[in-house]
Amino acid sequence: MTTSSSKLACVILTAGQGKRMKSATPKVLHEIAGRPMINWLLRSVEALSPDKIIVVTAPDAPGVGDAVFPHATAVQKVPMGTGDAVRAAMPALQGFDGDILVLLGDMPLLSTGMMQGLIEARRHDAQTGIAVLGVEYKTPPAFGRLVMNADGTLNKIVEDKDATPEQRAIKLCNTGAFCIDGTKLSGWLDKLQTNNAQGEYYITDLPEIAAREGIKTRVSILYNADEVAGVNSRADLAVVEAIAQKNLRRAAMDNGATLIDPSSVFFCHDTKIGRDVVIGPNVVFGPCVTVGDNVTIEAFCHIEGARIDAGCTIGPFARLRPGTHLWPKVKIGNFVETKNVNMRDGAKASHLAYIGDADVGAGVNFSCGAITANYDGFEKFKTVIGDNAMVGSNVTLVAPVTVGKGAYIAAGATVTKDVADDALYVERAEPRMLAGWAAKFRAKKQKKS
């Protein structure tokens, strides 16, 4: 017989001090692939459509409330263990009679499917009041061990610091994720004691308390330990970042992108990659990047806040900054930087250029060494370049300025006024050539030395 309630609440524990991070930033606000780790976990929880989400924080955790808004927060005033942290959330759950999912905020990669499995284990039958997520390790870390009964239910959880050598040999470990009958949780929390190595209230004592009432605890076993990788140090953060990047790379390739050297490509959590995209080695994507189909991104490019439409070619060694929109079949070559720019169909800047605060028309050629001078030290100004214009090498376009359709800007010009359609803009001083000057200069210097 299964339980009938389908109500669900989630309590996420984030009040740990995170001393090993050595940071003024609360641990759960450190980012994985450009997103705070607490928001990774929240995204997976939200997919369950729970009735409530309560995030338990420390008193001195600035910014956590803002990061988890609009979800509720509760404060654990004194760090007295996981059981005490759950207790801090109970006023927000008064009268709630569904299941309560308890998760650790520093395990950001827990999947919705894993959580669903844990919930289903709790709802296995009317005699089951708790479900625990377990994972088996060849060499267990310092996690609590799951001591099982002969019938496959859980007998108790023994924390690593309190375990005997025989118990430490158990390979099935507690991950810290629980699903608990919300009608009984408050009463069980009241029975927690601090007779352990840490002198704290452990949520891991709840299965033994429940067993005294004839209530069973079941274990939902996870077979992918990457999902429960936790963050307690900067080294742990790097490990979880690597796992997240591996998952993002795999998703891009599964969706039809080619990564020449996957391990050297770094995605942001929200990077969108189309099909038949080819990405070279050592490419980094910052936030808010969308890449259309049939795009080629050569090695050593850095891209953030950019939209790249179908058929574009980028790099190598290009930097696309926020506000960049490359229309179809645009080419951005080596050592070109763009910022807050529209480059329309077929425009190209093949090398060594800066284009900022500009609207560049279709078919424009923006030549080597050309730049838009868009900033006067106080304000930014816009450059508009008409379709099929030619901007020559080493041209400086001093904004605000408009270059007409089909216009030619001769090499080396500094453009300070608007250029008409189909006009040629030339700015060159009258050349002078002094015959024999170089030989006389060298002779003079050699005589002096």
N, C-alpha and C positions, 0 to 999 in steps of 0.2 A: 504493500500500500504506500503510495506517495503522498506527501503533504500537499495541501490544496492551495496554500497562499502563494501568490505570484508577486507579491510586493517585494521590493528590494531597495535597500539603502546601502550606501558605501561610506566607510570611514577610512580616510587616508592619513597615515601618521607621518608627520614631517617635523616633529618637535625635537628630534635629536640634535645635539649641539654641533656635530660635524667638526670636532676639533682638529682632526687630521687633515682637513681641507686647508687649514691655515688661511682663512678668507673672511673678510667682512661681509661677504655675500652669503645669505642663507644657502645651505647645501643644495636644496631642491630647486634653486634658481640658476644653478650652473647649467650651461647649455649642452645639449647633445644635438649635433647637426643643426645648430642655430635656433633650437627651441629649448626653453627651460625644461629640465627633466620632469618636473611635476606636471607640465602640460602634455608631455608624452603619455604619462599614465592617465591623466584626465581624459584624453581623447579616446583611449581604449575603454575606460569606464563609461563614458557618455554613450558609447555605442550600445550599451546594455539598456539604455533609457531608464535608469533607476529613479525612484521617487524622490530620493534625497542624496546629496553628496556633501559630506562634512569633512573639512580638512583641518586636522589638529596641528596647531603651530606652537612655537615657543613665544614667550612674551617679547623677545628681542629679535624678531624675524621680519624686518622691514621688507615690504614688497610682496610677501607671499599672498596676502589677502588680495592685492590687486591682480596678481598673476592668476589666481583661481576664480576670480569673480566671473559669473554671479553666484558661484557656489558658496555655501556658508563656511565659516571658520569657527573653531573653538580653540581656546588657549589652555595648554598644559602649563600651569604656573611654575611648578617645580618638577624637574625631570626625575620621575620616580618609576620609570619603566613603561613597557608597552601596555600593560594592563591598566596602569594609571592614565595613560594617554587616551585609551579607549573610553575610560570613565569620564574624561573631560568632554567627550562628545555626547554623552548620554542625555543631558538636558535638551539638546536639539532633536533627540529621538524619542522624547517622552510620548508614550501612547502608541509608538510604532510597533506593529505586530507582524511584520514581514521578516525576511532574511536580511542579515547585516553582513556585508562583505567588508573585511578589514584588510587593508593593504599597506605596504610600506612605500612611502613617497620616494625613497632613494633606490627603488627597483623600477626604473622607468619603462622597461621594455616588455612588461607583462602584457600578453595579448588578450583581446576580448574573448577569443576562443578558450583560452586557459581559464579565464574567470568564469565563463559559462560552464565549463566542466566542473569547476569547484562548486558552483551553485547547484548543479544537478546532483553532485555527490551528497550535499546537505539534504536535498529533497528526495533521497533514495527511498526512505520509508519513514513512518511516523516515529520510530524509535531513534532515529538519527537526529542529534541536535547540533552537531558541529562537523564541519569538513575542513581538513587541513590540506594544503598543497605541499606535496613532497617531491623531492628530486633525488635521484641516486647518483652518487659520485664514485669514481674509482678511488680517488684519494679525497675524502671529505674535508672541506674547509672547517673553520671553527663555528659550524652551525649546530643547532640543537638536533639531537638524534630522535628518530621516530621508532619507539619501541612498540612492536605490533603484538596483537593477540593471535591465537591460533586460528580464529575465524576470519582473519584479515582486517578486523577493525583495529583502531589505535588504542593501545594501553595507556601510554603517556609520552610526553615529550621531555627529554632531559637536555638541558642546556649544556653546551660543551664544557663550560667552566665547572659544572656540577657533575659531569659524567664520570663513571668509573672507566678503567681501561677497556673492559669488555663492552661497555656501551659506546665508547668512542670507536670501536671497531665496526659498528653498524654503519652501513653505507647510505642508507635512506635518511635524508635530512629534511628538516623543516625549512621552508622558504620564508616564513613570516606572513603568508597569506592564509586567511581563514574565512569561512562562511558560517555564520552562527544564527541560531534561532533567536530572533529579536524579542520574543516573549519571555525568554529565560536569561538573556545576556546580563541584564542589570543585576539580578539576584546572584548570578555566578560571579560577577565582578566584586560584589560585596564580600565574597568568601575568599578572595585572594589574600595571601600573606607574603611577608618579606623574608621568610626563612630560606635564603639562598645566598650564593656567593656575592651577589651584587647588592643585596639588601633592597631589592626592588620588587614591584608587583609585575609578575610575568603573565602575559596573556597565554603563554604556553602551559600554564597550570590548569587552564579551563577544562581540557579533556578529563583530567583526573577528578575534578569537582563534578563534572557532568556524570561521570561513571558512578559516583556514589549515589546518584539519583536514578540509576538504571538507564541513563541516556548514552547512546553510542556516538563515537567519533569515527568518521570514515576518512580515508586518505585518497585524494585525487593525485595521481602520479604524473609528473611532467617529465618528458623525455628529451626536452631541449633546454639544457642548463643555461644557454645564452639568455633566455627570457627572464631568468631570475638573477642575472648579474647585478650586483649592488654597487653603490658608490659610497665609499667612506674616505677616499683619498684622491689626490690628483691622478695617481697611477690608475686607480679604479675608473676614474672618469675617462681616461684614455682608452681603457679596455672596452668600456661601454660605447664610446664613440666609434671604436673600430667595428664593433658588432653592428651598430646602427648603419654605418657606412656600407658594410658588407650587404646588409639587407636592402639598402637603397640602390646599390649597384645592381644587385640581382633583379630588383623590380624593374629598373631601366632596361636591362638586357632582355628580361622576359617580355617587355612591352615593344621590343623591336629595335632597340638601339645597339650599336656596336661600340664597345669600349676597348680600345687597343691594349691598354694596360690598366685593367680595372682597379688594381690596388692603389694606383696613383691619382685616381679621380675622386674628388670630394664633392658630395652633394649637400644641399641644404634640405631640411625636412620637407619643404614645399616646392622643390624643383620639379617642373613638369617637362618631360622629354618626349618628343614625338617619335614616330617610326622612321626607320632607315636613317637615323641620325648616327654620325660617326664622330666619336670623341677621342682625341689623341691623349697622350700621356700628360700627367701633371696639370690637369685642368681643375679649377676650383670654382664652384658655384656658391654665391652668397644667397641671401633671401630673395624671394619674389622673382624668380627667373622662369620664363616659359619659352621652350624651344619647339618650333614647328617641325614638320616632316622634312626629310632630305636635307638637313643642315649638316655641314661639316665644321667641326671645331678642332682646330689644330692644337698642337702641344703648347703648354705653358700659357694658357689664357686664364684670366680672372673675370668672372661675370657676376654681377649682382643687380637686382632691380631692373632687369631688362626683358624685353620681349623680342624674340628673334623669329621672324616668319619663315615660311617654307623656302628651301633652296638657297639659303644664305651660306656664305663661307667666312669663317672667323679665324684670325690668327695666321701663324703662331705668334705668341707673345703679344696678344691684344688684351686691352682692359676695357670692359664695358661697364659703365657706372650707372647708378639709378637714374631712371627716366629715359633710358635708351630704348627706342623702338626701331628695329631694322625691318623694313618691309621686304617682300619677297625678292630673292636673288641679289641682295646687297652683299658687297664684299668689303670686309674689314681685314686689313693685312697686318703685317708684323709691326709692332711698336706703334700702334694706333690706339688712342684713348678717346672714348666718347662719354658724354654726360648730358642728360636732359636734351636728347636730340631725336628728331624724326629723320631717318634716311629712307627715302622712298624708292620704289621699285628700281632695281638695277644700279643704284648709286654705288660708287666705290671709293674707298680710301685705302690704297694698297700698302702704304708704308709711311711710318714716321710722321704722324699727323695728330693734331688735337682738335676735336670738334665738340664744342660745348654750347648749350643753350642755342640750338640752331634747328632750322627746318630746311632740310636738304632735298631738293627736288629729284624726280626720277631721272636716271641716266647721268647724273652729275659725276664728274671725275674730280676728286679732291686729291691733289698731287702731293708728292713727297715734301715734307717740311712745312706744309701749309698749316695754319692754325686760325681759330677764331679767338680774338682777344675780347673776351666776354665780361671781364670784371675790372672795375676801376678802383678797387680797394674798398668800395662801399656798397655798390649795387651790381647786379648781373643784368646784362643786356643781350638781346636776341639778334642772331644773324639769319636772314632768309636768302636761300639760294634757289633760283628758278630751275625748272627742268632743263636738262642737257647742257647746263653751264660747264665751263672748264675753268677750274681754279688751279693756276700754275704752281710750280715748285716754289717753296719758301715765300708764299704769299701770307700776309697778315691781314685778316678781315677784322677791322676795329668796329665792334658793335656799339650801337645799333646800326645795322647796314643791310641793304637789300641788293642782291645781285640778280639781274633780270634773266629771263629764259634765254638760253643759247648764248649768253655773254661769255667772253674770254677775258680772264685776268692774267696778264703776262707775269712770267716768273719774277719773283723778287719784289712785287708791288706791295705797298701798304695802302689798303683801301679804307678811306675814311668818309666816303660819300657814296650814295646809291649809284648803281651801274644799270644803264638801260638795257632792255632786251637786245640781244645780238650785237652789243657794243664790244669793243676791245678797250680794256683799261690797262694803260701802260704808265709806269712810274719809274723813270730811270734818269739819273744825272748824266750830263754830257760827258762822255768818256775822254780821258786825257792819256796820252802815251808819250813819255819822255825818253827819247832814244839814248841808249848807252848809260842810263842812270844806274842800273844794277851793277854794272862792271865798276863804275866809279865809286859806288858805295862800298863794294867789297874791298877794293884797293885801299880806301881810306881806313877801313876797320883793320885790315891786315897791317898797315903801316903803324897804326896806333898801338897794336898789340905786340 
